[in-house]
Amino acid sequence: MYAATSTYLSQLINVPKLKAIIFAEFDANKGPVIRIQMPDFLFDAKRFDTFSNAVIPKPELFHRLIKVNHVENSDGKVYKVIGHPVGIESDSYARGRYIFNVCFVVDKNSQIDCMYEPMVQKCAAYLTQMEKDTRFLSQSQNKLPDLLLEIFKGLNEHGTEISMHTS
């Protein structure tokens, strides 16, 4: 019964599917870079440069929701990118700060993509805590692709977030 109701509701309100999840960070040598794109490669470095200042912004925009409404990939498809950039201060990081952003990517025509806003903020909060506790992002990114893929599938298949654990 639940699956049928869930399917009916998603058709009724036309819930936009995620196209991708992007993990970007500030590299002390290269500047803003996309480290991970799940499940597919959407943006090359040249395209990312056109909106990287919004994804990895100045400190005034850390810990705030950002949305870039018109991002085109190399195939000419246009998307919205929703993120929540984070800056973690510590002398242990290059330049005294680790900057990252996990972004959800939806089709540009999505009308109710606002439903992803609290979810991207929650992901940013979880990843921030994991980084502070274990340096999960800055030192062990090999586990991050699987985690992002799990989140991507959970949101697209069930409309819910997956609990974040890194065992």
DOKEFI-80618 format. One record per atom (N, C-alpha, C, O): residue number from 1; residue in three letters; atom name; x, y, z. Coordinates in steps of 0.1 Angstrom, whole numbers, plus 2048, in hexadecimal, padded with zeros to 3 digits. Atoms other than C-alpha are relative to their C-alpha. Layout:
BEGIN
[NUM ALA CA [X Y Z]]
...
! end
This chain:
BEGIN
[1 MET N [808 7F4 800]]
[1 MET CA [800 800 800]]
[1 MET C [809 80D 800]]
[1 MET O [806 816 7F9]]
[2 TYR N [7F7 7F5 7FF]]
[2 TYR CA [81C 818 809]]
[2 TYR C [806 804 7F3]]
[2 TYR O [807 80F 7EF]]
[3 ALA N [7FA 7FE 80D]]
[3 ALA CA [82E 814 7E8]]
[3 ALA C [7F7 806 7F6]]
[3 ALA O [7FA 80F 7EF]]
[4 ALA N [80A 7FB 80A]]
[4 ALA CA [80F 81A 7D4]]
[4 ALA C [7FC 80F 804]]
[4 ALA O [7FB 817 7FB]]
[5 THR N [803 7F3 7FC]]
[5 THR CA [806 839 7E9]]
[5 THR C [80C 809 7FC]]
[5 THR O [80A 815 7F7]]
[6 SER N [7F4 7F8 802]]
[6 SER CA [82A 846 7E6]]
[6 SER C [801 803 7F1]]
[6 SER O [805 80E 7ED]]
[7 THR N [7FF 7FE 80E]]
[7 THR CA [82A 841 7C0]]
[7 THR C [7F5 809 7FB]]
[7 THR O [7F8 812 7F3]]
[8 TYR N [80B 7F7 803]]
[8 TYR CA [808 852 7BD]]
[8 TYR C [804 80E 803]]
[8 TYR O [802 817 7FB]]
[9 LEU N [7FD 7F2 7FC]]
[9 LEU CA [814 870 7D1]]
[9 LEU C [80B 806 7F8]]
[9 LEU O [80A 812 7F4]]
[10 SER N [7F5 7FB 809]]
[10 SER CA [834 873 7BD]]
[10 SER C [7FB 804 7F3]]
[10 SER O [800 80E 7ED]]
[11 GLN N [806 7FC 80D]]
[11 GLN CA [820 874 79D]]
[11 GLN C [7F8 80C 801]]
[11 GLN O [7F8 815 7F9]]
[12 LEU N [809 7F5 7FE]]
[12 LEU CA [807 88C 7AB]]
[12 LEU C [808 80D 802]]
[12 LEU O [804 817 7FC]]
[13 ILE N [7F9 7F3 7FD]]
[13 ILE CA [821 8A6 7B7]]
[13 ILE C [80D 801 7F7]]
[13 ILE O [814 80A 7F8]]
[14 ASN N [7F5 800 80A]]
[14 ASN CA [83B 89D 79C]]
[14 ASN C [80E 803 807]]
[14 ASN O [815 80C 804]]
[15 VAL N [7F4 7FF 7F9]]
[15 VAL CA [858 898 7B4]]
[15 VAL C [80C 7FF 7F7]]
[15 VAL O [80D 7F5 7F0]]
[16 PRO N [7F5 801 809]]
[16 PRO CA [878 8A0 7A1]]
[16 PRO C [80B 7F6 805]]
[16 PRO O [80E 7F6 811]]
[17 LYS N [7F6 809 7FD]]
[17 LYS CA [892 885 7A0]]
[17 LYS C [80D 807 800]]
[17 LYS O [810 810 7F9]]
[18 LEU N [7F2 7FA 800]]
[18 LEU CA [8B6 88D 7A9]]
[18 LEU C [807 7FB 7F3]]
[18 LEU O [805 7EF 7EF]]
[19 LYS N [7F8 804 80C]]
[19 LYS CA [8CC 88C 78A]]
[19 LYS C [80E 7FC 805]]
[19 LYS O [814 7F4 7FE]]
[20 ALA N [7F3 803 7FB]]
[20 ALA CA [8EC 88B 79F]]
[20 ALA C [802 806 80D]]
[20 ALA O [7FA 80F 812]]
[21 ILE N [7FB 7F9 7F4]]
[21 ILE CA [8FD 893 7BF]]
[21 ILE C [80F 803 7FD]]
[21 ILE O [816 7FB 7F8]]
[22 ILE N [7F3 7FB 803]]
[22 ILE CA [91D 8A7 7BD]]
[22 ILE C [807 803 80E]]
[22 ILE O [801 809 817]]
[23 PHE N [7F8 7FC 7F4]]
[23 PHE CA [938 8AA 7D8]]
[23 PHE C [80C 808 7FA]]
[23 PHE O [814 804 7F3]]
[24 ALA N [7F5 7F7 805]]
[24 ALA CA [94F 8C8 7D2]]
[24 ALA C [807 805 80D]]
[24 ALA O [802 805 818]]
[25 GLU N [7F9 7FA 7F5]]
[25 GLU CA [96A 8D7 7E8]]
[25 GLU C [80A 80A 7FA]]
[25 GLU O [80D 80A 7EE]]
[26 PHE N [7F6 7F6 804]]
[26 PHE CA [984 8F2 7E8]]
[26 PHE C [80E 7F9 801]]
[26 PHE O [812 7F5 80C]]
[27 ASP N [7F3 806 800]]
[27 ASP CA [9A6 8E4 7DE]]
[27 ASP C [80A 80C 801]]
[27 ASP O [80A 815 7FA]]
[28 ALA N [7F6 7F5 7FE]]
[28 ALA CA [9C3 8FA 7EB]]
[28 ALA C [808 803 7F4]]
[28 ALA O [80D 80F 7F3]]
[29 ASN N [7F7 7FD 80C]]
[29 ASN CA [9D6 8F7 7CA]]
[29 ASN C [7F7 803 7F4]]
[29 ASN O [7FC 80B 7EC]]
[30 LYS N [809 7FF 80D]]
[30 LYS CA [9B9 8F5 7B0]]
[30 LYS C [7F4 80A 802]]
[30 LYS O [7EF 80E 7F8]]
[31 GLY N [80C 7F8 7FE]]
[31 GLY CA [99D 909 7C0]]
[31 GLY C [7F4 7F7 801]]
[31 GLY O [7F6 7EB 804]]
[32 PRO N [80C 808 7FF]]
[32 PRO CA [979 8FC 7BF]]
[32 PRO C [801 7F4 7F5]]
[32 PRO O [803 7F7 7EA]]
[33 VAL N [800 80C 809]]
[33 VAL CA [977 8D8 7B0]]
[33 VAL C [7F4 7F7 804]]
[33 VAL O [7F0 7F7 810]]
[34 ILE N [809 80B 7FD]]
[34 ILE CA [95D 8BD 7AD]]
[34 ILE C [808 7F4 802]]
[34 ILE O [810 7F0 7F9]]
[35 ARG N [7F8 80D 7FD]]
[35 ARG CA [96B 89E 7BD]]
[35 ARG C [7F7 7F4 7FC]]
[35 ARG O [7FD 7EA 7F8]]
[36 ILE N [808 80C 802]]
[36 ILE CA [94D 887 7B9]]
[36 ILE C [7F3 805 7F9]]
[36 ILE O [7ED 80F 7FD]]
[37 GLN N [80D 7FE 807]]
[37 GLN CA [92E 886 7A2]]
[37 GLN C [7F9 7F3 800]]
[37 GLN O [7FF 7E9 7FA]]
[38 MET N [807 80C 7FF]]
[38 MET CA [915 86B 7A9]]
[38 MET C [7F2 801 7FA]]
[38 MET O [7EC 80C 7FD]]
[39 PRO N [7F9 80C 805]]
[39 PRO CA [908 857 797]]
[39 PRO C [807 802 7F3]]
[39 PRO O [80F 7FA 7EF]]
[40 ASP N [7FA 7FD 80D]]
[40 ASP CA [913 867 776]]
[40 ASP C [808 80D 800]]
[40 ASP O [806 815 808]]
[41 PHE N [7F8 7F4 803]]
[41 PHE CA [92C 880 76A]]
[41 PHE C [7F7 80B 7F9]]
[41 PHE O [7F3 808 7EE]]
[42 LEU N [808 7F6 806]]
[42 LEU CA [918 8A0 763]]
[42 LEU C [808 80C 7FB]]
[42 LEU O [806 812 7F0]]
[43 PHE N [7FA 7F4 803]]
[43 PHE CA [930 8BD 764]]
[43 PHE C [810 7FE 7FF]]
[43 PHE O [816 7F9 809]]
[44 ASP N [7F1 801 801]]
[44 ASP CA [954 8BF 757]]
[44 ASP C [806 80D 807]]
[44 ASP O [7FE 815 80C]]
[45 ALA N [7FA 7F5 7F8]]
[45 ALA CA [96D 8D8 767]]
[45 ALA C [7FD 80D 7F9]]
[45 ALA O [7FB 817 801]]
[46 LYS N [803 7F4 807]]
[46 LYS CA [966 8F2 74C]]
[46 LYS C [7F2 805 804]]
[46 LYS O [7F0 811 807]]
[47 ARG N [80E 7FC 7FC]]
[47 ARG CA [940 8F2 754]]
[47 ARG C [7FF 803 80E]]
[47 ARG O [7F8 80D 812]]
[48 PHE N [800 7FD 7F2]]
[48 PHE CA [946 8F1 779]]
[48 PHE C [805 80D 803]]
[48 PHE O [800 814 80C]]
[49 ASP N [7FA 7F3 7FE]]
[49 ASP CA [95B 910 777]]
[49 ASP C [7F5 80B 7FE]]
[49 ASP O [7F7 816 804]]
[50 THR N [80A 7F6 802]]
[50 THR CA [93C 923 76B]]
[50 THR C [7F7 802 80C]]
[50 THR O [7F1 80D 80D]]
[51 PHE N [808 7FE 7F4]]
[51 PHE CA [92A 91D 78C]]
[51 PHE C [807 7FC 80D]]
[51 PHE O [801 7FB 818]]
[52 SER N [7F8 804 7F4]]
[52 SER CA [946 913 7A4]]
[52 SER C [7FF 80A 80C]]
[52 SER O [800 806 817]]
[53 ASN N [801 7F6 7F6]]
[53 ASN CA [944 934 7B7]]
[53 ASN C [7F3 7FF 808]]
[53 ASN O [7F3 804 814]]
[54 ALA N [80C 802 7F8]]
[54 ALA CA [921 92C 7C2]]
[54 ALA C [800 7F3 808]]
[54 ALA O [7FB 7F2 813]]
[55 VAL N [7FF 80D 7F9]]
[55 VAL CA [929 908 7CC]]
[55 VAL C [80A 801 80B]]
[55 VAL O [808 7FC 816]]
[56 ILE N [7F6 7FE 7F6]]
[56 ILE CA [949 911 7DE]]
[56 ILE C [802 80F 801]]
[56 ILE O [80B 815 7FB]]
[57 PRO N [801 7F1 800]]
[57 PRO CA [941 935 7E8]]
[57 PRO C [80A 806 80A]]
[57 PRO O [812 7FF 811]]
[58 LYS N [7F9 7F9 7F6]]
[58 LYS CA [951 94F 7FE]]
[58 LYS C [7FA 7FD 80E]]
[58 LYS O [7EF 7F8 80E]]
[59 PRO N [805 804 7F3]]
[59 PRO CA [94E 94A 824]]
[59 PRO C [7F2 805 804]]
[59 PRO O [7EB 7FF 80C]]
[60 GLU N [80D 7FA 7FC]]
[60 GLU CA [930 961 827]]
[60 GLU C [7F4 7F7 7FC]]
[60 GLU O [7E9 7F8 802]]
[61 LEU N [80B 809 804]]
[61 LEU CA [91B 946 815]]
[61 LEU C [801 7F2 805]]
[61 LEU O [7F9 7E9 802]]
[62 PHE N [7FF 80D 7FA]]
[62 PHE CA [927 928 829]]
[62 PHE C [7F4 7FE 809]]
[62 PHE O [7EE 807 80F]]
[63 HIS N [80B 804 7F8]]
[63 HIS CA [90C 915 83B]]
[63 HIS C [7F3 807 7FC]]
[63 HIS O [7EA 809 805]]
[64 ARG N [80C 7FB 806]]
[64 ARG CA [8F1 924 825]]
[64 ARG C [7FC 7F8 7F4]]
[64 ARG O [804 7F3 7ED]]
[65 LEU N [805 807 80B]]
[65 LEU CA [8DB 914 80B]]
[65 LEU C [804 808 7F3]]
[65 LEU O [801 814 7F3]]
[66 ILE N [7FE 7F9 80D]]
[66 ILE CA [8E6 91C 7E7]]
[66 ILE C [7F9 7F8 7F5]]
[66 ILE O [7F7 7EC 7F6]]
[67 LYS N [807 806 80B]]
[67 LYS CA [8D4 915 7C7]]
[67 LYS C [805 807 7F3]]
[67 LYS O [803 813 7F2]]
[68 VAL N [7FC 7FA 80D]]
[68 VAL CA [8E2 91A 7A4]]
[68 VAL C [7F6 7FB 7F6]]
[68 VAL O [7F5 7EF 7F4]]
[69 ASN N [80C 804 808]]
[69 ASN CA [8C4 91A 78C]]
[69 ASN C [802 7FC 7F2]]
[69 ASN O [7F9 7F7 7EB]]
[70 HIS N [7FF 803 80E]]
[70 HIS CA [8D3 916 76A]]
[70 HIS C [80F 7FC 7FD]]
[70 HIS O [817 804 7FA]]
[71 VAL N [7F2 805 802]]
[71 VAL CA [8F2 900 767]]
[71 VAL C [7FF 7F6 7F4]]
[71 VAL O [7F7 7EC 7F5]]
[72 GLU N [800 809 80C]]
[72 GLU CA [8F9 8F0 745]]
[72 GLU C [80C 7F7 800]]
[72 GLU O [817 7FB 803]]
[73 ASN N [7F4 809 801]]
[73 ASN CA [90E 8D1 740]]
[73 ASN C [805 800 7F2]]
[73 ASN O [7FF 807 7E9]]
[74 SER N [7F9 801 80D]]
[74 SER CA [923 8C8 722]]
[74 SER C [7F6 7FB 7F5]]
[74 SER O [7F9 7FD 7E9]]
[75 ASP N [80A 805 80A]]
[75 ASP CA [905 8B7 711]]
[75 ASP C [7F5 80A 7FD]]
[75 ASP O [7EC 807 7F6]]
[76 GLY N [80A 7F6 802]]
[76 GLY CA [8F0 8D6 713]]
[76 GLY C [7F4 7FF 809]]
[76 GLY O [7EA 806 808]]
[77 LYS N [80B 802 7F6]]
[77 LYS CA [8D9 8C9 72F]]
[77 LYS C [802 80A 80B]]
[77 LYS O [80D 80E 80F]]
[78 VAL N [7FF 7F5 7F6]]
[78 VAL CA [8D0 8E3 749]]
[78 VAL C [7FA 7FB 80D]]
[78 VAL O [7F0 7F4 80D]]
[79 TYR N [804 805 7F3]]
[79 TYR CA [8CD 8DD 76E]]
[79 TYR C [800 80B 80B]]
[79 TYR O [804 816 808]]
[80 LYS N [7FF 7F7 7F4]]
[80 LYS CA [8C8 8ED 790]]
[80 LYS C [809 7F8 80A]]
[80 LYS O [808 7EC 80B]]
[81 VAL N [7F7 806 7F6]]
[81 VAL CA [8E3 8E7 7AA]]
[81 VAL C [7FC 806 80E]]
[81 VAL O [7FC 812 80F]]
[82 ILE N [804 7FB 7F3]]
[82 ILE CA [8D9 8E9 7CF]]
[82 ILE C [80A 7FB 80A]]
[82 ILE O [80D 7EF 80A]]
[83 GLY N [7F5 804 7F6]]
[83 GLY CA [8F4 8E9 7EA]]
[83 GLY C [7FF 808 80D]]
[83 GLY O [7F7 811 80F]]
[84 HIS N [7FF 7F9 7F3]]
[84 HIS CA [8FE 8F4 80C]]
[84 HIS C [80F 800 804]]
[84 HIS O [814 7F7 80B]]
[85 PRO N [7F1 800 7FE]]
[85 PRO CA [923 8FE 80D]]
[85 PRO C [804 801 80F]]
[85 PRO O [7FD 808 817]]
[86 VAL N [7FB 800 7F2]]
[86 VAL CA [937 8F8 82D]]
[86 VAL C [80E 803 800]]
[86 VAL O [816 800 7F7]]
[87 GLY N [7F2 7FD 7FD]]
[87 GLY CA [957 906 83A]]
[87 GLY C [803 7FC 80E]]
[87 GLY O [7FD 801 817]]
[88 ILE N [7FC 804 7F3]]
[88 ILE CA [968 8F5 857]]
[88 ILE C [80D 805 803]]
[88 ILE O [817 803 7FC]]
[89 GLU N [7F4 7F9 7FC]]
[89 GLU CA [982 909 869]]
[89 GLU C [809 7F7 808]]
[89 GLU O [804 7F0 812]]
[90 SER N [7F7 808 7F9]]
[90 SER CA [9A1 8F7 875]]
[90 SER C [80E 802 7FB]]
[90 SER O [810 803 7EF]]
[91 ASP N [7F2 7FE 805]]
[91 ASP CA [9C7 8FC 874]]
[91 ASP C [805 7F4 7F9]]
[91 ASP O [80F 7F4 7F2]]
[92 SER N [7FC 80C 807]]
[92 SER CA [9CA 8D8 868]]
[92 SER C [7FD 800 7F1]]
[92 SER O [803 7F7 7EA]]
[93 TYR N [803 800 80E]]
[93 TYR CA [9BC 8E1 846]]
[93 TYR C [809 80B 7F9]]
[93 TYR O [80D 815 7FF]]
[94 ALA N [7F9 7F6 808]]
[94 ALA CA [9CF 8F3 82A]]
[94 ALA C [7F8 80D 800]]
[94 ALA O [7EB 80D 7FF]]
[95 ARG N [806 7F3 7FF]]
[95 ARG CA [9C7 918 82D]]
[95 ARG C [7F7 802 80C]]
[95 ARG O [7EF 80B 80D]]
[96 GLY N [807 7FF 7F4]]
[96 GLY CA [9B7 911 84F]]
[96 GLY C [7F1 7FE 7FF]]
[96 GLY O [7E9 800 808]]
[97 ARG N [80E 802 801]]
[97 ARG CA [995 907 841]]
[97 ARG C [7FE 7F5 7F5]]
[97 ARG O [805 7F4 7EB]]
[98 TYR N [804 80A 80A]]
[98 TYR CA [985 8E9 82F]]
[98 TYR C [7F2 804 7FB]]
[98 TYR O [7E9 806 803]]
[99 ILE N [80C 7FC 806]]
[99 ILE CA [96A 8F3 817]]
[99 ILE C [7FB 7F5 7F7]]
[99 ILE O [802 7F0 7EE]]
[100 PHE N [807 80A 809]]
[100 PHE CA [951 8DB 807]]
[100 PHE C [7F2 803 7FE]]
[100 PHE O [7EC 80C 805]]
[101 ASN N [80F 7FF 802]]
[101 ASN CA [92E 8D9 7F9]]
[101 ASN C [7FB 7F3 7FA]]
[101 ASN O [801 7EE 7F0]]
[102 VAL N [807 80B 806]]
[102 VAL CA [918 8BC 7F2]]
[102 VAL C [7F3 806 7F9]]
[102 VAL O [7EB 80D 800]]
[103 CYS N [80B 7F9 807]]
[103 CYS CA [8FF 8C6 7D7]]
[103 CYS C [7F7 7F5 7F9]]
[103 CYS O [7FB 7EB 7F4]]
[104 PHE N [80A 808 807]]
[104 PHE CA [8DF 8B6 7C9]]
[104 PHE C [7FD 807 7F3]]
[104 PHE O [7FC 813 7F3]]
[105 VAL N [803 7FB 80D]]
[105 VAL CA [8D9 8BA 7A4]]
[105 VAL C [7F3 7FB 7FB]]
[105 VAL O [7F1 7EF 7FB]]
[106 VAL N [80D 803 806]]
[106 VAL CA [8B6 8BB 795]]
[106 VAL C [7FE 806 7F3]]
[106 VAL O [806 80F 7EF]]
[107 ASP N [804 7FB 80D]]
[107 ASP CA [8A7 8C2 773]]
[107 ASP C [7FC 80F 802]]
[107 ASP O [7F6 813 80C]]
[108 LYS N [803 7F1 7FF]]
[108 LYS CA [8A4 8E8 76C]]
[108 LYS C [7F1 803 801]]
[108 LYS O [7ED 80D 806]]
[109 ASN N [80F 7FE 800]]
[109 ASN CA [87E 8E4 768]]
[109 ASN C [7F9 7FC 80D]]
[109 ASN O [7ED 7FD 80E]]
[110 SER N [806 804 7F3]]
[110 SER CA [879 8D6 78B]]
[110 SER C [7FA 80C 807]]
[110 SER O [800 816 80A]]
[111 GLN N [808 7F5 7F9]]
[111 GLN CA [85E 8EB 79C]]
[111 GLN C [801 7FF 80F]]
[111 GLN O [800 809 816]]
[112 ILE N [800 802 7F1]]
[112 ILE CA [860 8DC 7BF]]
[112 ILE C [80D 7FB 805]]
[112 ILE O [80D 7F2 80E]]
[113 ASP N [7F3 805 7FB]]
[113 ASP CA [885 8D6 7C3]]
[113 ASP C [803 805 80E]]
[113 ASP O [80D 801 814]]
[114 CYS N [7FE 7FB 7F2]]
[114 CYS CA [882 8E9 7E4]]
[114 CYS C [7FF 7F5 80A]]
[114 CYS O [804 7F6 815]]
[115 MET N [801 80C 7F7]]
[115 MET CA [87A 8C7 7F3]]
[115 MET C [80E 7FB 803]]
[115 MET O [810 7F4 80E]]
[116 TYR N [7F3 805 7FE]]
[116 TYR CA [89F 8BF 7F0]]
[116 TYR C [808 80A 809]]
[116 TYR O [813 806 80E]]
[117 GLU N [7F9 7F7 7F8]]
[117 GLU CA [8AA 8DE 803]]
[117 GLU C [804 7FB 80E]]
[117 GLU O [80F 7FC 812]]
[118 PRO N [7FD 805 7F2]]
[118 PRO CA [8A7 8D0 827]]
[118 PRO C [809 7F3 7FF]]
[118 PRO O [811 7F1 808]]
[119 MET N [7F8 80C 801]]
[119 MET CA [8B7 8AF 81B]]
[119 MET C [80E 803 7FD]]
[119 MET O [817 7FD 802]]
[120 VAL N [7F2 7FC 803]]
[120 VAL CA [8D6 8C0 80C]]
[120 VAL C [806 806 80C]]
[120 VAL O [812 805 80F]]
[121 GLN N [7FB 7FA 7F4]]
[121 GLN CA [8D9 8D4 82C]]
[121 GLN C [804 7F5 80B]]
[121 GLN O [80E 7F6 812]]
[122 LYS N [7FD 80B 7F6]]
[122 LYS CA [8D7 8B4 841]]
[122 LYS C [80C 7F8 7FC]]
[122 LYS O [814 7F4 804]]
[123 CYS N [7F4 806 805]]
[123 CYS CA [8F1 8A3 82B]]
[123 CYS C [80C 808 803]]
[123 CYS O [816 802 808]]
[124 ALA N [7F5 7F8 7FC]]
[124 ALA CA [908 8C0 830]]
[124 ALA C [803 7FF 80E]]
[124 ALA O [80F 7FF 812]]
[125 ALA N [7FE 800 7F2]]
[125 ALA CA [903 8BF 855]]
[125 ALA C [807 7F2 804]]
[125 ALA O [810 7F2 80C]]
[126 TYR N [7FA 80D 7FE]]
[126 TYR CA [90A 899 856]]
[126 TYR C [80F 7FF 7FC]]
[126 TYR O [817 7FB 803]]
[127 LEU N [7F2 801 805]]
[127 LEU CA [929 89C 841]]
[127 LEU C [80A 809 808]]
[127 LEU O [815 806 80A]]
[128 THR N [7F8 7F8 7F7]]
[128 THR CA [936 8B9 856]]
[128 THR C [803 7F9 80C]]
[128 THR O [80F 7FA 810]]
[129 GLN N [7FD 807 7F4]]
[129 GLN CA [933 8A5 875]]
[129 GLN C [809 7F4 7FE]]
[129 GLN O [812 7F2 806]]
[130 MET N [7F7 80B 803]]
[130 MET CA [943 887 865]]
[130 MET C [80F 805 7FD]]
[130 MET O [818 7FE 801]]
[131 GLU N [7F3 7FA 803]]
[131 GLU CA [960 89D 859]]
[131 GLU C [806 804 80E]]
[131 GLU O [812 802 810]]
[132 LYS N [7FB 7FC 7F3]]
[132 LYS CA [964 8AC 87C]]
[132 LYS C [804 7F4 809]]
[132 LYS O [80E 7F5 810]]
[133 ASP N [7FD 80B 7F7]]
[133 ASP CA [963 88A 88D]]
[133 ASP C [80B 7F7 7FB]]
[133 ASP O [814 7F2 802]]
[134 THR N [7F7 80A 805]]
[134 THR CA [978 875 875]]
[134 THR C [808 804 7F4]]
[134 THR O [80F 7FC 7EE]]
[135 ARG N [7FA 7FB 80D]]
[135 ARG CA [985 88A 858]]
[135 ARG C [7FB 7F8 7F4]]
[135 ARG O [803 7F5 7EB]]
[136 PHE N [806 809 80B]]
[136 PHE CA [96D 875 842]]
[136 PHE C [802 806 7F2]]
[136 PHE O [804 7FF 7E9]]
[137 LEU N [7FF 7FA 80D]]
[137 LEU CA [96E 88E 826]]
[137 LEU C [80E 803 7FB]]
[137 LEU O [812 801 7F0]]
[138 SER N [7F3 7FB 804]]
[138 SER CA [991 89C 826]]
[138 SER C [80A 7F5 7FF]]
[138 SER O [815 7F6 7F8]]
[139 GLN N [7F5 80B 7FF]]
[139 GLN CA [9A4 87B 82D]]
[139 GLN C [7FB 7F3 7FB]]
[139 GLN O [803 7EA 7F8]]
[140 SER N [804 80E 804]]
[140 SER CA [98E 85E 823]]
[140 SER C [7F4 801 7F6]]
[140 SER O [7EA 7FA 7F8]]
[141 GLN N [80B 7FE 80A]]
[141 GLN CA [979 868 804]]
[141 GLN C [7FD 7F3 7F9]]
[141 GLN O [7F3 7F3 7F1]]
[142 ASN N [803 80D 808]]
[142 ASN CA [97A 844 7F7]]
[142 ASN C [7F3 7FA 804]]
[142 ASN O [7ED 7F3 7FC]]
[143 LYS N [80D 805 7FC]]
[143 LYS CA [95B 83C 80B]]
[143 LYS C [7F4 80A 7FC]]
[143 LYS O [7E8 806 7FB]]
[144 LEU N [80A 7F6 803]]
[144 LEU CA [948 85C 800]]
[144 LEU C [7F8 7FC 7F3]]
[144 LEU O [7EC 7FE 7F4]]
[145 PRO N [809 803 80B]]
[145 PRO CA [93D 850 7DD]]
[145 PRO C [7F5 7F6 803]]
[145 PRO O [7EA 7F8 7FE]]
[146 ASP N [80A 80A 7FD]]
[146 ASP CA [92B 832 7EB]]
[146 ASP C [7F5 806 809]]
[146 ASP O [7E9 803 807]]
[147 LEU N [80A 7F9 7F8]]
[147 LEU CA [91A 848 805]]
[147 LEU C [7F7 809 7F8]]
[147 LEU O [7EB 809 7FA]]
[148 LEU N [808 7F7 809]]
[148 LEU CA [90F 862 7EB]]
[148 LEU C [7F7 7F8 7F7]]
[148 LEU O [7EC 7FC 7F5]]
[149 LEU N [809 808 809]]
[149 LEU CA [902 846 7D4]]
[149 LEU C [7F4 7FA 808]]
[149 LEU O [7E9 7FA 803]]
[150 GLU N [80B 805 7F8]]
[150 GLU CA [8EE 837 7F1]]
[150 GLU C [7F6 80B 803]]
[150 GLU O [7EA 809 803]]
[151 ILE N [809 7F4 7FE]]
[151 ILE CA [8DF 85A 7F8]]
[151 ILE C [7F8 802 7F4]]
[151 ILE O [7EC 804 7F4]]
[152 PHE N [807 7FE 80D]]
[152 PHE CA [8D7 85F 7D3]]
[152 PHE C [7F5 7F6 7FE]]
[152 PHE O [7EA 7F9 7FA]]
[153 LYS N [80A 80A 802]]
[153 LYS CA [8C6 83E 7D0]]
[153 LYS C [7F4 800 80A]]
[153 LYS O [7E9 7FF 806]]
[154 GLY N [80A 7FF 7F5]]
[154 GLY CA [8B3 842 7F1]]
[154 GLY C [7F6 80B 7FD]]
[154 GLY O [7EA 809 7FE]]
[155 LEU N [809 7F5 803]]
[155 LEU CA [8A5 863 7E7]]
[155 LEU C [7F8 7FE 7F3]]
[155 LEU O [7EC 801 7F3]]
[156 ASN N [807 803 80D]]
[156 ASN CA [89C 859 7C3]]
[156 ASN C [7F6 7F5 801]]
[156 ASN O [7EC 7F5 7FB]]
[157 GLU N [809 80C 800]]
[157 GLU CA [88D 837 7CC]]
[157 GLU C [7F5 801 80B]]
[157 GLU O [7EA 7FC 809]]
[158 HIS N [809 801 7F5]]
[158 HIS CA [87D 83E 7ED]]
[158 HIS C [7FB 80E 805]]
[158 HIS O [7F2 810 80D]]
[159 GLY N [804 7F3 7FC]]
[159 GLY CA [87B 864 7F1]]
[159 GLY C [805 803 80E]]
[159 GLY O [800 80D 814]]
[160 THR N [7FB 7FD 7F2]]
[160 THR CA [88E 862 812]]
[160 THR C [80F 7FF 800]]
[160 THR O [815 7F9 7F7]]
[161 GLU N [7F2 801 7FF]]
[161 GLU CA [8B1 866 81D]]
[161 GLU C [804 7F3 807]]
[161 GLU O [7FC 7EE 80F]]
[162 ILE N [7FB 80C 7FA]]
[162 ILE CA [8C6 849 827]]
[162 ILE C [808 804 80C]]
[162 ILE O [80F 80E 80C]]
[163 SER N [7F8 7FC 7F5]]
[163 SER CA [8D6 849 849]]
[163 SER C [80F 7FF 7FC]]
[163 SER O [813 7F6 7F5]]
[164 MET N [7F2 7FF 804]]
[164 MET CA [8FA 853 846]]
[164 MET C [809 7F9 80A]]
[164 MET O [80B 7FD 816]]
[165 HIS N [7F6 808 7F8]]
[165 HIS CA [913 839 854]]
[165 HIS C [80B 7FC 7F7]]
[165 HIS O [809 7FA 7EB]]
[166 THR N [7F4 802 809]]
[166 THR CA [936 832 847]]
[166 THR C [807 7F3 803]]
[166 THR O [813 7F3 800]]
[167 SER N [7F9 80C 7FC]]
[167 SER CA [93E 810 854]]
[167 SER C [806 7F8 7F5]]
[167 SER O [80C 7EE 7F7]]
! end
